[in-house]
């Protein structure tokens, strides 16, 4: 029951308080608002791995322990992303090489199923990578915009029409002959109450990593200069933070880190110091290494991430913002393994394409005695030597080019080649080993040009010489190098069938068309004369495996 209070009583109370010098206490201030957190989910270098890759990967956990796990697969990736973004304002982005150098289930269909699967996974923005250009600009535009126009030797839309990608490629530093960018340079996403600005680009050296036909008409501008020039535009549009999606990266010890950047090196390191301080998050790729940490560079702390390759991991990035000033106050990231949970719709998509590819994938092409393993650091390997031997066998005859030496770039060897229990090798296996569909080309070089070619394998990084891209030779040719010597003098020995190379003599050299036109920085090969086209690289490997070869033992290249 309420008790009425008279007006006189209220006035008496007021006079009493005033007379006694007592004031009413102000109400307590409201507690400060908690920071606003938004999420960015990042991936990179998916390379069309719709199915879970066979080989387990070494994963270092935050506790410092290392375990080997089988991870990846488009259905698992989708389910992992869905689980991570549940309950969070979130955006999913990528840093290039989503397609290209893909397994048969994707590549046989021009990577159309990968584009669809990534859209179903919720991808919204992606920087272009170098492998996006493997089949040329017209085909990449078809991949983005949809349609069944034919721009390659493969037939598009074999299983179903190709719809436009539901995510947007960004290409800030890819300039056409008209001076415009191939795709938009930037994008702005409203993630909860926060406005994020994104810049997307590939590495400036893309033209040296793709066959010239694939990048004809494009110029690749400097990454830092391009990104910095876009910062004022994004600021003017009121973004609260700027994120760089870049297909360039760093290197760490060969373990997939869920957290940390111990031993970080590589091209991304000097680039960080050149970026505008307003670029606070860098989602990187290209090197296939995994890391997640904050790096002090260029006068600002920057969150740097990479999810490795093949969909083994996704990066869960959390950015916190002050609710009053909308200023970013903290950032953190962790790589999360993509494990057993599966999205049923994506799983059905993958199964449909796997079934369509099965007859080609399971066709037996020959036998191999022993396993031909690739080198994880793209150095000399049995798998590389098997390929170069196959190339030489296919082009040695006078009517096939008359090759004396064959080379394969070690980075073009994508997997191990391990025979089944009965020793057989399938087309699906060799396609995974060499997924590019290159032609073989035989050219004439002098012995002096051959030496200059081999000198182009090396580069300087942080004042030290290193092997940038190794050319692995066919049987009968050996070379030795010494990294302590000056540039241009590092090849110290070359022999063919036990005899030193004569600088004045002419030799017939076989490489793939990517290298023949100067790819990977091997410009000397573009000088070669009397070119002969010897057909597809996979045809040569298939023919070689039909002879039941033994997996080679390494030892054709030696370094001091």
HELIX and SHEET records of a PDB file:
HELIX    1   1 UNK A    7  UNK A   19  1                                  13    
HELIX    2   2 UNK A   74  UNK A   85  1                                  12    
HELIX    3   3 UNK A  104  UNK A  107  1                                   4    
HELIX    4   4 UNK A  112  UNK A  120  1                                   9    
HELIX    5   5 UNK A  130  UNK A  133  5                                   4    
HELIX    6   6 UNK A  137  UNK A  145  1                                   9    
HELIX    7   7 UNK A  206  UNK A  209  1                                   4    
HELIX    8   8 UNK A  212  UNK A  215  5                                   4    
HELIX    9   9 UNK A  223  UNK A  236  1                                  14    
HELIX   10  10 UNK A  267  UNK A  274  1                                   8    
HELIX   11  11 UNK A  344  UNK A  361  1                                  18    
HELIX   12  12 UNK A  382  UNK A  395  1                                  14    
HELIX   13  13 UNK A  398  UNK A  400  5                                   3    
HELIX   14  14 UNK A  410  UNK A  412  5                                   3    
HELIX   15  15 UNK A  427  UNK A  433  1                                   7    
HELIX   16  16 UNK A  447  UNK A  455  1                                   9    
HELIX   17  17 UNK A  513  UNK A  516  1                                   4    
HELIX   18  18 UNK A  519  UNK A  521  5                                   3    
HELIX   19  19 UNK A  523  UNK A  527  5                                   5    
HELIX   20  20 UNK A  537  UNK A  545  1                                   9    
SHEET    1   A 6 UNK A 168  UNK A 170  0                                        
SHEET    2   A 6 UNK A 125  UNK A 127  1                                        
SHEET    3   A 6 UNK A  90  UNK A  94  1                                        
SHEET    4   A 6 UNK A  36  UNK A  43  1                                        
SHEET    5   A 6 UNK A 313  UNK A 321 -1                                        
SHEET    6   A 6 UNK A 328  UNK A 337 -1                                        
SHEET    1   B 3 UNK A  66  UNK A  69  0                                        
SHEET    2   B 3 UNK A  57  UNK A  60 -1                                        
SHEET    3   B 3 UNK A 256  UNK A 257  1                                        
SHEET    1   C 2 UNK A 174  UNK A 175  0                                        
SHEET    2   C 2 UNK A 219  UNK A 220 -1                                        
SHEET    1   D 6 UNK A 186  UNK A 191  0                                        
SHEET    2   D 6 UNK A 194  UNK A 202 -1                                        
SHEET    3   D 6 UNK A 241  UNK A 247  1                                        
SHEET    4   D 6 UNK A 279  UNK A 284  1                                        
SHEET    5   D 6 UNK A 300  UNK A 307  1                                        
SHEET    6   D 6 UNK A 290  UNK A 297 -1                                        
SHEET    1   E 3 UNK A 424  UNK A 426  0                                        
SHEET    2   E 3 UNK A 364  UNK A 369 -1                                        
SHEET    3   E 3 UNK A 549  UNK A 550  1                                        
SHEET    1   F 5 UNK A 471  UNK A 473  0                                        
SHEET    2   F 5 UNK A 405  UNK A 409 -1                                        
SHEET    3   F 5 UNK A 506  UNK A 512  1                                        
SHEET    4   F 5 UNK A 439  UNK A 446 -1                                        
SHEET    5   F 5 UNK A 529  UNK A 536 -1                                        
SHEET    1   G 2 UNK A 458  UNK A 461  0                                        
SHEET    2   G 2 UNK A 464  UNK A 467 -1                                        
SHEET    1   H 4 UNK A 499  UNK A 500  0                                        
SHEET    2   H 4 UNK A 491  UNK A 496 -1                                        
SHEET    3   H 4 UNK A 477  UNK A 481 -1                                        
SHEET    4   H 4 UNK A 557  UNK A 559  1                                        
END                                                                             
